[in-house]
Amino acid sequence: MNDAQNFNILSSLSTTATVGQVPKYEPPESRSPHGLSDASPPSVSGNVLLQPNNLFHPFSESPSPDIRRRAAFMKTHAYCPHPNHHRTRMPLSPQDPETRKTPEKTSQPPAFVRFECPDCGIPTYCSEEHWADDYEAHMEICETLREINEDDHDLRSGRFFPEFEYPGPQIEEIVVNMTSWDTYLYSREYKAINEERSLRQATRLLTYPLTIGSILSELSPYDIRKTRRITYEGLRSLSALRYSLHPPRTGADDTIRGLRPNPPPVRLFILGARAESSLPREVWQQLPYLFPRVTFHLIFIGPESMANRDREFPLPERTPANPFGAVVEDRISHELKISTFVEYYHTLHQAGLFYPYDPYLDCFVLFHPGLGHPASSHEWADTLPQLLETKVPIICTGYTEWDMERDRKWVEQKVGGEMDILMTPGENKFRSLRWDLNDFDPADISCGNWGVWAFRGKRYVCQFFCLAKAKMVPTDGRLTGMRLL
């Protein structure tokens, strides 16, 4: 009963955008080419539950049973944020509403949210009196909560979703502009998205492959001069990966003379995988389209990496040939292979399953890992030293700026100076534009992959320099010209 349900609905709509819904009076051969549509989507035949001008409904009175059940869940699990109530937990950030509940103000026991705001339709306070008394604080997020309300109903409206139709490969001479969402969607020839709500729904899924691609691409919007997000150490690591991701032409073709050896795939280890592992494969396929000359191997690792996917891929038995019960999808395309391990990374690392690691071909990605979160930091205590040991880039995202800073401080506290910052924490240009709601705390709103930063295990490089050609090696046999950087 949380936002993961919305994510699953988005995924299912992405893979079945046109199933059971046929545009009226428009044969397939007359459809506009990708990226050239400038009109609103055609009317569709099928079970349309809600019209675009009728998307706002109070959660408890929603025409969707899923949202009504969600409202009932919130009313029995979320607590009123009014400062007169006693605290129910420790504050997680300075913006947490629990920080307002000081011993001098609190006089009432905790109470569940029972009252739905008439402006946003979401249960936010225990009573109308507390809602009216705290109205000024609620107004800071009320408009965003109403947007969440309408977006959730839009997913269940039964309309046709052209924003979930993804373009195929395009010729290399067409350069993809990675400056922003608008320039990317236009240069990749997506169907025109003319409404902000449709754009929010589309970016909720595409944020995962595009966050990775925007950092690794040689046309990345992050650089060392203008944005100053990339550090000197980051330039070294990313240059190594970009050397493999953008190889020169070799003259290979389909003839005997054109046979060339293929380089190994670029491995992306996605640790702590949750919802991103269930993304439609058409969404992940957008990543190889940005790098048409290389192949990718996505490796999802984590105890929740196969959650809610039992019907799609039953977990195989662990055998000597498959000791960790990996689920391998090797027929997605010629450019993409996906493997999933329902296991902690440190277990696989200790077994040497992925050795050796290559900084030219390997990269770790952690989507919202919660490294410094009190409830999950202990799960990363064994994994972090092993990640730094590989000396390959580690890309991390966060829900908020506070979330990222908390993760960074936790890493620095655990490893001290044994890490190099590759990319400074900051807002992600390809973050999700759709806001998400925490059912356990309606005042806690966030968006997927809001920020991004990167680090790596510290590298020590020995350099040799000559002070005088005749005095390179003294009588004791030691090199005076060697220093440790």
ZAMARTOR-553923 format. One record per residue (C-alpha): x, y, z; residue in three letters. Coordinates in steps of 0.1 Angstrom, whole numbers, m for minus. Example, Ala and Ser with C-alpha at 12.3 -4.5 7.8 and 13.67 -1.06 7.14 Angstrom:
# residues 2
<site u="123" v="m45" w="78" r="ALA"/>
<site u="137" v="m11" w="71" r="SER"/>
***
This chain:
# residues 485
<site u="0" v="0" w="0" r="MET"/>
<site u="26" v="26" w="m10" r="ASN"/>
<site u="40" v="43" w="m41" r="ASP"/>
<site u="55" v="10" w="m53" r="ALA"/>
<site u="20" v="2" w="m65" r="GLN"/>
<site u="19" v="33" w="m87" r="ASN"/>
<site u="53" v="23" w="m101" r="PHE"/>
<site u="40" v="m12" w="m110" r="ASN"/>
<site u="11" v="4" w="m128" r="ILE"/>
<site u="34" v="27" w="m147" r="LEU"/>
<site u="55" v="m3" w="m158" r="SER"/>
<site u="25" v="m23" w="m169" r="SER"/>
<site u="11" v="7" w="m189" r="LEU"/>
<site u="45" v="12" w="m205" r="SER"/>
<site u="45" v="m24" w="m219" r="THR"/>
<site u="8" v="m25" w="m228" r="THR"/>
<site u="1" v="11" w="m238" r="ALA"/>
<site u="m20" v="1" w="m268" r="THR"/>
<site u="m34" v="m33" w="m256" r="VAL"/>
<site u="m72" v="m31" w="m257" r="GLY"/>
<site u="m72" v="5" w="m268" r="GLN"/>
<site u="m73" v="12" w="m306" r="VAL"/>
<site u="m73" v="49" w="m318" r="PRO"/>
<site u="m106" v="56" w="m335" r="LYS"/>
<site u="m108" v="64" w="m372" r="TYR"/>
<site u="m70" v="63" w="m376" r="GLU"/>
<site u="m54" v="33" w="m395" r="PRO"/>
<site u="m19" v="23" w="m384" r="PRO"/>
<site u="m3" v="34" w="m417" r="GLU"/>
<site u="m15" v="70" w="m412" r="SER"/>
<site u="m1" v="75" w="m378" r="ARG"/>
<site u="24" v="104" w="m374" r="SER"/>
<site u="61" v="95" w="m373" r="PRO"/>
<site u="79" v="94" w="m339" r="HIS"/>
<site u="87" v="129" w="m326" r="GLY"/>
<site u="65" v="147" w="m352" r="LEU"/>
<site u="31" v="146" w="m336" r="SER"/>
<site u="18" v="180" w="m327" r="ASP"/>
<site u="m18" v="172" w="m319" r="ALA"/>
<site u="m34" v="158" w="m288" r="SER"/>
<site u="m37" v="119" w="m287" r="PRO"/>
<site u="m67" v="106" w="m306" r="PRO"/>
<site u="m98" v="95" w="m288" r="SER"/>
<site u="m97" v="58" w="m279" r="VAL"/>
<site u="m121" v="30" w="m277" r="SER"/>
<site u="m120" v="10" w="m245" r="GLY"/>
<site u="m129" v="14" w="m208" r="ASN"/>
<site u="m121" v="50" w="m201" r="VAL"/>
<site u="m127" v="56" w="m164" r="LEU"/>
<site u="m119" v="93" w="m160" r="LEU"/>
<site u="m117" v="122" w="m184" r="GLN"/>
<site u="m88" v="147" w="m183" r="PRO"/>
<site u="m110" v="174" w="m167" r="ASN"/>
<site u="m123" v="150" w="m140" r="ASN"/>
<site u="m91" v="137" w="m124" r="LEU"/>
<site u="m94" v="153" w="m90" r="PHE"/>
<site u="m112" v="132" w="m64" r="HIS"/>
<site u="m107" v="128" w="m26" r="PRO"/>
<site u="m88" v="96" w="m20" r="PHE"/>
<site u="m116" v="81" w="1" r="SER"/>
<site u="m142" v="89" w="m25" r="GLU"/>
<site u="m121" v="79" w="m55" r="SER"/>
<site u="m137" v="59" w="m83" r="PRO"/>
<site u="m106" v="37" w="m82" r="SER"/>
<site u="m107" v="9" w="m56" r="PRO"/>
<site u="m69" v="9" w="m54" r="ASP"/>
<site u="m69" v="46" w="m43" r="ILE"/>
<site u="m97" v="40" w="m18" r="ARG"/>
<site u="m77" v="12" w="m2" r="ARG"/>
<site u="m47" v="35" w="m1" r="ARG"/>
<site u="m67" v="61" w="17" r="ALA"/>
<site u="m78" v="36" w="43" r="ALA"/>
<site u="m42" v="25" w="47" r="PHE"/>
<site u="m30" v="60" w="53" r="MET"/>
<site u="m58" v="67" w="79" r="LYS"/>
<site u="m45" v="38" w="100" r="THR"/>
<site u="m8" v="42" w="96" r="HIS"/>
<site u="1" v="80" w="91" r="ALA"/>
<site u="1" v="104" w="121" r="TYR"/>
<site u="m11" v="139" w="122" r="CYS"/>
<site u="18" v="165" w="117" r="PRO"/>
<site u="2" v="192" w="139" r="HIS"/>
<site u="28" v="205" w="165" r="PRO"/>
<site u="4" v="199" w="194" r="ASN"/>
<site u="9" v="161" w="191" r="HIS"/>
<site u="37" v="142" w="208" r="HIS"/>
<site u="64" v="128" w="186" r="ARG"/>
<site u="61" v="94" w="171" r="THR"/>
<site u="97" v="91" w="159" r="ARG"/>
<site u="129" v="110" w="157" r="MET"/>
<site u="131" v="137" w="129" r="PRO"/>
<site u="150" v="125" w="99" r="LEU"/>
<site u="159" v="160" w="85" r="SER"/>
<site u="155" v="197" w="94" r="PRO"/>
<site u="124" v="199" w="71" r="GLN"/>
<site u="107" v="169" w="89" r="ASP"/>
<site u="74" v="180" w="104" r="PRO"/>
<site u="84" v="161" w="136" r="GLU"/>
<site u="110" v="188" w="143" r="THR"/>
<site u="81" v="212" w="152" r="ARG"/>
<site u="69" v="189" w="180" r="LYS"/>
<site u="89" v="202" w="209" r="THR"/>
<site u="81" v="194" w="245" r="PRO"/>
<site u="70" v="230" w="252" r="GLU"/>
<site u="43" v="228" w="225" r="LYS"/>
<site u="31" v="192" w="226" r="THR"/>
<site u="0" v="185" w="248" r="SER"/>
<site u="m19" v="158" w="229" r="GLN"/>
<site u="m11" v="121" w="222" r="PRO"/>
<site u="m4" v="110" w="186" r="PRO"/>
<site u="m34" v="107" w="163" r="ALA"/>
<site u="m39" v="92" w="129" r="PHE"/>
<site u="m48" v="113" w="99" r="VAL"/>
<site u="m86" v="112" w="95" r="ARG"/>
<site u="m94" v="145" w="77" r="PHE"/>
<site u="m89" v="150" w="40" r="GLU"/>
<site u="m79" v="184" w="28" r="CYS"/>
<site u="m106" v="197" w="5" r="PRO"/>
<site u="m80" v="213" w="m18" r="ASP"/>
<site u="m57" v="183" w="m23" r="CYS"/>
<site u="m80" v="154" w="m14" r="GLY"/>
<site u="m54" v="136" w="7" r="ILE"/>
<site u="m57" v="127" w="44" r="PRO"/>
<site u="m33" v="150" w="61" r="THR"/>
<site u="m46" v="159" w="96" r="TYR"/>
<site u="m65" v="142" w="124" r="CYS"/>
<site u="m93" v="168" w="124" r="SER"/>
<site u="m105" v="198" w="105" r="GLU"/>
<site u="m95" v="220" w="135" r="GLU"/>
<site u="m59" v="210" w="133" r="HIS"/>
<site u="m59" v="214" w="95" r="TRP"/>
<site u="m73" v="249" w="98" r="ALA"/>
<site u="m49" v="258" w="126" r="ASP"/>
<site u="m19" v="246" w="106" r="ASP"/>
<site u="m31" v="257" w="72" r="TYR"/>
<site u="m2" v="280" w="65" r="GLU"/>
<site u="23" v="251" w="69" r="ALA"/>
<site u="1" v="228" w="48" r="HIS"/>
<site u="m1" v="253" w="20" r="MET"/>
<site u="36" v="248" w="13" r="GLU"/>
<site u="28" v="213" w="m1" r="ILE"/>
<site u="m9" v="214" w="m8" r="CYS"/>
<site u="m5" v="222" w="m45" r="GLU"/>
<site u="20" v="194" w="m49" r="THR"/>
<site u="m2" v="170" w="m31" r="LEU"/>
<site u="m31" v="179" w="m55" r="ARG"/>
<site u="m8" v="172" w="m84" r="GLU"/>
<site u="0" v="138" w="m70" r="ILE"/>
<site u="m37" v="131" w="m65" r="ASN"/>
<site u="m44" v="139" w="m102" r="GLU"/>
<site u="m14" v="120" w="m115" r="ASP"/>
<site u="m25" v="89" w="m95" r="ASP"/>
<site u="m60" v="91" w="m110" r="HIS"/>
<site u="m45" v="97" w="m144" r="ASP"/>
<site u="m27" v="63" w="m142" r="LEU"/>
<site u="m60" v="46" w="m136" r="ARG"/>
<site u="m81" v="67" w="m160" r="SER"/>
<site u="m80" v="41" w="m188" r="GLY"/>
<site u="m68" v="67" w="m213" r="ARG"/>
<site u="m44" v="60" w="m242" r="PHE"/>
<site u="m8" v="66" w="m231" r="PHE"/>
<site u="13" v="76" w="m261" r="PRO"/>
<site u="41" v="88" w="m238" r="GLU"/>
<site u="49" v="52" w="m231" r="PHE"/>
<site u="58" v="44" w="m267" r="GLU"/>
<site u="96" v="44" w="m271" r="TYR"/>
<site u="116" v="50" w="m302" r="PRO"/>
<site u="140" v="25" w="m316" r="GLY"/>
<site u="176" v="29" w="m327" r="PRO"/>
<site u="186" v="58" w="m348" r="GLN"/>
<site u="216" v="65" w="m370" r="ILE"/>
<site u="248" v="77" w="m353" r="GLU"/>
<site u="250" v="109" w="m373" r="GLU"/>
<site u="219" v="122" w="m354" r="ILE"/>
<site u="235" v="135" w="m322" r="VAL"/>
<site u="214" v="131" w="m290" r="VAL"/>
<site u="213" v="163" w="m270" r="ASN"/>
<site u="216" v="155" w="m233" r="MET"/>
<site u="211" v="190" w="m220" r="THR"/>
<site u="177" v="185" w="m205" r="SER"/>
<site u="145" v="163" w="m208" r="TRP"/>
<site u="132" v="185" w="m236" r="ASP"/>
<site u="163" v="184" w="m258" r="THR"/>
<site u="167" v="146" w="m252" r="TYR"/>
<site u="131" v="137" w="m261" r="LEU"/>
<site u="133" v="159" w="m292" r="TYR"/>
<site u="166" v="147" w="m305" r="SER"/>
<site u="157" v="110" w="m298" r="ARG"/>
<site u="125" v="115" w="m318" r="GLU"/>
<site u="100" v="106" w="m291" r="TYR"/>
<site u="64" v="113" w="m299" r="LYS"/>
<site u="56" v="149" w="m290" r="ALA"/>
<site u="45" v="153" w="m254" r="ILE"/>
<site u="23" v="184" w="m251" r="ASN"/>
<site u="11" v="181" w="m216" r="GLU"/>
<site u="30" v="184" w="m183" r="GLU"/>
<site u="12" v="155" w="m168" r="ARG"/>
<site u="22" v="132" w="m196" r="SER"/>
<site u="58" v="144" w="m193" r="LEU"/>
<site u="57" v="136" w="m156" r="ARG"/>
<site u="45" v="101" w="m162" r="GLN"/>
<site u="71" v="94" w="m189" r="ALA"/>
<site u="101" v="107" w="m169" r="THR"/>
<site u="91" v="86" w="m139" r="ARG"/>
<site u="104" v="55" w="m157" r="LEU"/>
<site u="130" v="70" w="m180" r="LEU"/>
<site u="149" v="87" w="m151" r="THR"/>
<site u="167" v="54" w="m143" r="TYR"/>
<site u="185" v="47" w="m177" r="PRO"/>
<site u="189" v="84" w="m185" r="LEU"/>
<site u="205" v="93" w="m151" r="THR"/>
<site u="232" v="67" w="m159" r="ILE"/>
<site u="235" v="77" w="m196" r="GLY"/>
<site u="237" v="114" w="m189" r="SER"/>
<site u="268" v="109" w="m166" r="ILE"/>
<site u="286" v="84" w="m188" r="LEU"/>
<site u="281" v="100" w="m221" r="SER"/>
<site u="308" v="121" w="m237" r="GLU"/>
<site u="280" v="147" w="m243" r="LEU"/>
<site u="272" v="148" w="m206" r="SER"/>
<site u="256" v="180" w="m192" r="PRO"/>
<site u="280" v="177" w="m163" r="TYR"/>
<site u="315" v="189" w="m168" r="ASP"/>
<site u="346" v="202" w="m150" r="ILE"/>
<site u="344" v="238" w="m163" r="ARG"/>
<site u="308" v="251" w="m166" r="LYS"/>
<site u="289" v="232" w="m139" r="THR"/>
<site u="320" v="222" w="m120" r="ARG"/>
<site u="302" v="190" w="m109" r="ARG"/>
<site u="329" v="167" w="m122" r="ILE"/>
<site u="361" v="167" w="m102" r="THR"/>
<site u="396" v="160" w="m115" r="TYR"/>
<site u="395" v="124" w="m102" r="GLU"/>
<site u="360" v="121" w="m117" r="GLY"/>
<site u="373" v="132" w="m151" r="LEU"/>
<site u="399" v="104" w="m149" r="ARG"/>
<site u="374" v="77" w="m141" r="SER"/>
<site u="347" v="89" w="m165" r="LEU"/>
<site u="373" v="93" w="m193" r="SER"/>
<site u="382" v="56" w="m189" r="ALA"/>
<site u="346" v="45" w="m192" r="LEU"/>
<site u="339" v="69" w="m221" r="ARG"/>
<site u="369" v="54" w="m240" r="TYR"/>
<site u="351" v="21" w="m240" r="SER"/>
<site u="316" v="36" w="m245" r="LEU"/>
<site u="326" v="56" w="m276" r="HIS"/>
<site u="351" v="34" w="m295" r="PRO"/>
<site u="364" v="45" w="m329" r="PRO"/>
<site u="351" v="29" w="m360" r="ARG"/>
<site u="369" v="m3" w="m369" r="THR"/>
<site u="357" v="m9" w="m404" r="GLY"/>
<site u="337" v="m39" w="m393" r="ALA"/>
<site u="308" v="m51" w="m416" r="ASP"/>
<site u="290" v="m83" w="m425" r="ASP"/>
<site u="316" v="m96" w="m449" r="THR"/>
<site u="345" v="m119" w="m442" r="ILE"/>
<site u="370" v="m91" w="m445" r="ARG"/>
<site u="350" v="m70" w="m421" r="GLY"/>
<site u="351" v="m95" w="m392" r="LEU"/>
<site u="364" v="m78" w="m361" r="ARG"/>
<site u="367" v="m91" w="m325" r="PRO"/>
<site u="339" v="m77" w="m303" r="ASN"/>
<site u="349" v="m60" w="m270" r="PRO"/>
<site u="334" v="m73" w="m238" r="PRO"/>
<site u="302" v="m57" w="m226" r="PRO"/>
<site u="301" v="m28" w="m202" r="VAL"/>
<site u="289" v="m41" w="m169" r="ARG"/>
<site u="266" v="m19" w="m148" r="LEU"/>
<site u="261" v="m33" w="m113" r="PHE"/>
<site u="228" v="m19" w="m98" r="ILE"/>
<site u="230" v="m26" w="m61" r="LEU"/>
<site u="200" v="m26" w="m37" r="GLY"/>
<site u="178" v="m29" w="m67" r="ALA"/>
<site u="141" v="m26" w="m60" r="ARG"/>
<site u="116" v="m10" w="m84" r="ALA"/>
<site u="142" v="m3" w="m111" r="GLU"/>
<site u="147" v="m41" w="m116" r="SER"/>
<site u="110" v="m44" w="m127" r="SER"/>
<site u="112" v="m16" w="m153" r="LEU"/>
<site u="99" v="m27" w="m187" r="PRO"/>
<site u="129" v="m38" w="m208" r="ARG"/>
<site u="119" v="m13" w="m235" r="GLU"/>
<site u="128" v="14" w="m209" r="VAL"/>
<site u="163" v="0" w="m202" r="TRP"/>
<site u="168" v="m5" w="m239" r="GLN"/>
<site u="170" v="33" w="m242" r="GLN"/>
<site u="204" v="32" w="m226" r="LEU"/>
<site u="222" v="11" w="m253" r="PRO"/>
<site u="206" v="33" w="m279" r="TYR"/>
<site u="228" v="62" w="m266" r="LEU"/>
<site u="259" v="41" w="m271" r="PHE"/>
<site u="253" v="22" w="m303" r="PRO"/>
<site u="288" v="6" w="m307" r="ARG"/>
<site u="289" v="m12" w="m274" r="VAL"/>
<site u="269" v="m38" w="m255" r="THR"/>
<site u="257" v="m37" w="m219" r="PHE"/>
<site u="252" v="m62" w="m192" r="HIS"/>
<site u="229" v="m49" w="m164" r="LEU"/>
<site u="233" v="m68" w="m131" r="ILE"/>
<site u="206" v="m62" w="m105" r="PHE"/>
<site u="217" v="m72" w="m70" r="ILE"/>
<site u="197" v="m71" w="m38" r="GLY"/>
<site u="173" v="m91" w="m17" r="PRO"/>
<site u="143" v="m71" w="m31" r="GLU"/>
<site u="154" v="m73" w="m68" r="SER"/>
<site u="127" v="m98" w="m77" r="MET"/>
<site u="99" v="m84" w="m55" r="ALA"/>
<site u="65" v="m88" w="m71" r="ASN"/>
<site u="79" v="m106" w="m101" r="ARG"/>
<site u="73" v="m142" w="m91" r="ASP"/>
<site u="48" v="m148" w="m118" r="ARG"/>
<site u="70" v="m134" w="m145" r="GLU"/>
<site u="103" v="m151" w="m134" r="PHE"/>
<site u="100" v="m178" w="m107" r="PRO"/>
<site u="133" v="m180" w="m89" r="LEU"/>
<site u="154" v="m209" w="m101" r="PRO"/>
<site u="169" v="m235" w="m77" r="GLU"/>
<site u="204" v="m229" w="m66" r="ARG"/>
<site u="226" v="m256" w="m82" r="THR"/>
<site u="264" v="m260" w="m87" r="PRO"/>
<site u="260" v="m245" w="m121" r="ALA"/>
<site u="240" v="m216" w="m107" r="ASN"/>
<site u="250" v="m213" w="m70" r="PRO"/>
<site u="233" v="m180" w="m64" r="PHE"/>
<site u="201" v="m186" w="m83" r="GLY"/>
<site u="206" v="m159" w="m109" r="ALA"/>
<site u="178" v="m150" w="m133" r="VAL"/>
<site u="194" v="m143" w="m167" r="VAL"/>
<site u="176" v="m125" w="m195" r="GLU"/>
<site u="200" v="m128" w="m225" r="ASP"/>
<site u="175" v="m124" w="m254" r="ARG"/>
<site u="163" v="m89" w="m248" r="ILE"/>
<site u="184" v="m76" w="m277" r="SER"/>
<site u="218" v="m79" w="m293" r="HIS"/>
<site u="230" v="m49" w="m272" r="GLU"/>
<site u="215" v="m57" w="m238" r="LEU"/>
<site u="217" v="m85" w="m213" r="LYS"/>
<site u="202" v="m85" w="m178" r="ILE"/>
<site u="210" v="m107" w="m148" r="SER"/>
<site u="193" v="m106" w="m114" r="THR"/>
<site u="207" v="m119" w="m81" r="PHE"/>
<site u="185" v="m120" w="m51" r="VAL"/>
<site u="214" v="m117" w="m28" r="GLU"/>
<site u="235" v="m91" w="m10" r="TYR"/>
<site u="265" v="m78" w="m29" r="TYR"/>
<site u="291" v="m86" w="m3" r="HIS"/>
<site u="282" v="m123" w="m5" r="THR"/>
<site u="288" v="m123" w="m42" r="LEU"/>
<site u="320" v="m102" w="m38" r="HIS"/>
<site u="335" v="m126" w="m13" r="GLN"/>
<site u="328" v="m155" w="m37" r="ALA"/>
<site u="347" v="m137" w="m64" r="GLY"/>
<site u="318" v="m140" w="m88" r="LEU"/>
<site u="325" v="m108" w="m108" r="PHE"/>
<site u="363" v="m107" w="m106" r="TYR"/>
<site u="382" v="m91" w="m122" r="PRO"/>
<site u="369" v="m55" w="m122" r="TYR"/>
<site u="379" v="m32" w="m149" r="ASP"/>
<site u="376" v="7" w="m146" r="PRO"/>
<site u="372" v="8" w="m183" r="TYR"/>
<site u="342" v="m15" w="m184" r="LEU"/>
<site u="326" v="m16" w="m150" r="ASP"/>
<site u="305" v="9" w="m130" r="CYS"/>
<site u="283" v="6" w="m98" r="PHE"/>
<site u="249" v="24" w="m96" r="VAL"/>
<site u="230" v="29" w="m63" r="LEU"/>
<site u="195" v="43" w="m67" r="PHE"/>
<site u="183" v="58" w="m34" r="HIS"/>
<site u="205" v="35" w="m14" r="PRO"/>
<site u="199" v="51" w="20" r="GLY"/>
<site u="235" v="47" w="30" r="LEU"/>
<site u="232" v="70" w="60" r="GLY"/>
<site u="196" v="62" w="69" r="HIS"/>
<site u="193" v="48" w="104" r="PRO"/>
<site u="171" v="19" w="92" r="ALA"/>
<site u="193" v="7" w="63" r="SER"/>
<site u="229" v="19" w="70" r="SER"/>
<site u="238" v="m14" w="88" r="HIS"/>
<site u="230" v="m33" w="55" r="GLU"/>
<site u="257" v="m13" w="37" r="TRP"/>
<site u="284" v="m16" w="64" r="ALA"/>
<site u="299" v="m48" w="49" r="ASP"/>
<site u="294" v="m38" w="13" r="THR"/>
<site u="310" v="m3" w="13" r="LEU"/>
<site u="347" v="m14" w="19" r="PRO"/>
<site u="343" v="m40" w="m9" r="GLN"/>
<site u="329" v="m14" w="m33" r="LEU"/>
<site u="359" v="9" w="m26" r="LEU"/>
<site u="383" v="m20" w="m31" r="GLU"/>
<site u="372" v="m24" w="m68" r="THR"/>
<site u="384" v="12" w="m76" r="LYS"/>
<site u="356" v="16" w="m102" r="VAL"/>
<site u="331" v="45" w="m102" r="PRO"/>
<site u="301" v="44" w="m79" r="ILE"/>
<site u="271" v="65" w="m89" r="ILE"/>
<site u="245" v="73" w="m61" r="CYS"/>
<site u="212" v="91" w="m63" r="THR"/>
<site u="190" v="106" w="m35" r="GLY"/>
<site u="154" v="117" w="m30" r="TYR"/>
<site u="165" v="151" w="m16" r="THR"/>
<site u="196" v="172" w="m11" r="GLU"/>
<site u="195" v="163" w="26" r="TRP"/>
<site u="193" v="126" w="17" r="ASP"/>
<site u="224" v="128" w="m4" r="MET"/>
<site u="244" v="148" w="21" r="GLU"/>
<site u="235" v="123" w="48" r="ARG"/>
<site u="248" v="95" w="26" r="ASP"/>
<site u="280" v="113" w="17" r="ARG"/>
<site u="288" v="121" w="54" r="LYS"/>
<site u="281" v="85" w="64" r="TRP"/>
<site u="305" v="73" w="37" r="VAL"/>
<site u="332" v="97" w="48" r="GLU"/>
<site u="327" v="88" w="84" r="GLN"/>
<site u="331" v="51" w="76" r="LYS"/>
<site u="361" v="52" w="53" r="VAL"/>
<site u="378" v="85" w="61" r="GLY"/>
<site u="401" v="96" w="34" r="GLY"/>
<site u="400" v="63" w="15" r="GLU"/>
<site u="376" v="76" w="m11" r="MET"/>
<site u="377" v="101" w="m40" r="ASP"/>
<site u="347" v="123" w="m49" r="ILE"/>
<site u="341" v="120" w="m86" r="LEU"/>
<site u="310" v="141" w="m89" r="MET"/>
<site u="298" v="166" w="m63" r="THR"/>
<site u="262" v="162" w="m49" r="PRO"/>
<site u="237" v="183" w="m67" r="GLY"/>
<site u="204" v="182" w="m86" r="GLU"/>
<site u="200" v="156" w="m114" r="ASN"/>
<site u="191" v="171" w="m147" r="LYS"/>
<site u="172" v="138" w="m156" r="PHE"/>
<site u="153" v="134" w="m123" r="ARG"/>
<site u="118" v="123" w="m123" r="SER"/>
<site u="94" v="152" w="m128" r="LEU"/>
<site u="66" v="133" w="m110" r="ARG"/>
<site u="63" v="137" w="m72" r="TRP"/>
<site u="57" v="107" w="m50" r="ASP"/>
<site u="39" v="104" w="m17" r="LEU"/>
<site u="49" v="85" w="14" r="ASN"/>
<site u="18" v="67" w="27" r="ASP"/>
<site u="32" v="66" w="62" r="PHE"/>
<site u="37" v="104" w="62" r="ASP"/>
<site u="16" v="124" w="38" r="PRO"/>
<site u="38" v="155" w="45" r="ALA"/>
<site u="68" v="136" w="31" r="ASP"/>
<site u="69" v="142" w="m7" r="ILE"/>
<site u="99" v="134" w="m29" r="SER"/>
<site u="108" v="127" w="m65" r="CYS"/>
<site u="128" v="98" w="m79" r="GLY"/>
<site u="165" v="104" w="m85" r="ASN"/>
<site u="163" v="141" w="m75" r="TRP"/>
<site u="200" v="144" w="m70" r="GLY"/>
<site u="231" v="125" w="m80" r="VAL"/>
<site u="267" v="122" w="m69" r="TRP"/>
<site u="296" v="98" w="m74" r="ALA"/>
<site u="327" v="85" w="m56" r="PHE"/>
<site u="353" v="58" w="m59" r="ARG"/>
<site u="379" v="40" w="m38" r="GLY"/>
<site u="410" v="62" w="m34" r="LYS"/>
<site u="438" v="54" w="m59" r="ARG"/>
<site u="474" v="57" w="m49" r="TYR"/>
<site u="497" v="63" w="m79" r="VAL"/>
<site u="535" v="60" w="m78" r="CYS"/>
<site u="553" v="85" w="m100" r="GLN"/>
<site u="590" v="85" w="m108" r="PHE"/>
<site u="608" v="117" w="m116" r="PHE"/>
<site u="645" v="124" w="m122" r="CYS"/>
<site u="663" v="152" w="m103" r="LEU"/>
<site u="696" v="145" w="m121" r="ALA"/>
<site u="704" v="119" w="m147" r="LYS"/>
<site u="737" v="110" w="m130" r="ALA"/>
<site u="721" v="106" w="m95" r="LYS"/>
<site u="691" v="84" w="m101" r="MET"/>
<site u="701" v="56" w="m78" r="VAL"/>
<site u="722" v="64" w="m47" r="PRO"/>
<site u="746" v="39" w="m30" r="THR"/>
<site u="719" v="24" w="m7" r="ASP"/>
<site u="699" v="12" w="m38" r="GLY"/>
<site u="668" v="32" w="m31" r="ARG"/>
<site u="651" v="55" w="m57" r="LEU"/>
<site u="652" v="91" w="m44" r="THR"/>
<site u="628" v="101" w="m72" r="GLY"/>
<site u="599" v="80" w="m61" r="MET"/>
<site u="570" v="96" w="m43" r="ARG"/>
<site u="535" v="84" w="m33" r="LEU"/>
<site u="506" v="105" w="m44" r="LEU"/>
***
